[in-house]
Amino acid sequence: MRREGFDVGEYVDQMALLLDLQLRDEYRDGVVANFERIRAIANFVNSFPLAEDIEAAPIFEP
């Protein structure tokens, strides 16, 4: 699911305010870039189709 109009930079700024996180200017671009990567990975994972009868495992055992 891709959210059109979602501004990652604005999201980072708003979350920093919400968390009272003092995000220094020299780190902001790197944080935004990492959230862009996270977003791309999440979009890929969420696009994977699952059968309706699959249930979540209560315990993960590798």
C-alpha positions in Angstrom: 0.0 0.0 0.0 1.6 3.3 -1.1 0.3 6.4 0.5 0.4 9.2 -2.1 1.2 12.6 -0.7 3.0 11.1 2.4 5.9 13.4 3.2 8.6 11.5 5.1 10.4 14.7 6.1 7.2 16.1 7.6 6.6 12.8 9.4 10.1 12.9 10.9 9.6 16.5 12.0 6.2 15.8 13.6 7.4 12.7 15.4 10.4 14.6 16.7 8.1 17.2 18.1 5.7 14.6 19.6 8.6 12.7 21.2 10.3 15.9 22.4 13.4 14.8 20.5 15.9 17.4 19.7 16.9 16.3 16.2 19.9 18.3 15.1 20.0 19.7 11.6 23.1 17.7 10.6 21.3 14.4 11.4 17.9 15.2 9.9 18.7 14.2 6.3 20.1 10.9 7.4 17.0 10.2 9.6 14.7 11.0 6.7 16.7 8.8 4.3 16.5 5.9 6.7 12.7 6.3 7.1 12.5 6.4 3.3 14.3 3.0 3.3 12.0 1.7 6.0 9.0 2.8 4.0 10.2 1.0 0.9 10.8 -2.2 2.8 7.4 -2.0 4.5 5.7 -1.4 1.2 7.4 -4.5 -0.2 6.5 -6.7 2.8 2.9 -5.4 2.8 2.5 -6.2 -0.9 3.1 -9.9 -0.4 -0.2 -11.7 -0.7 -1.3 -14.1 2.1 -3.9 -16.7 2.1 -7.1 -16.0 4.1 -6.7 -19.1 6.2 -3.2 -18.2 7.6 -3.1 -17.4 11.3 -0.4 -15.5 13.1 1.9 -17.7 15.2 1.7 -16.9 18.9 5.4 -17.8 19.4 8.2 -17.3 16.9 10.7 -20.2 16.8 13.4 -19.9 14.1 
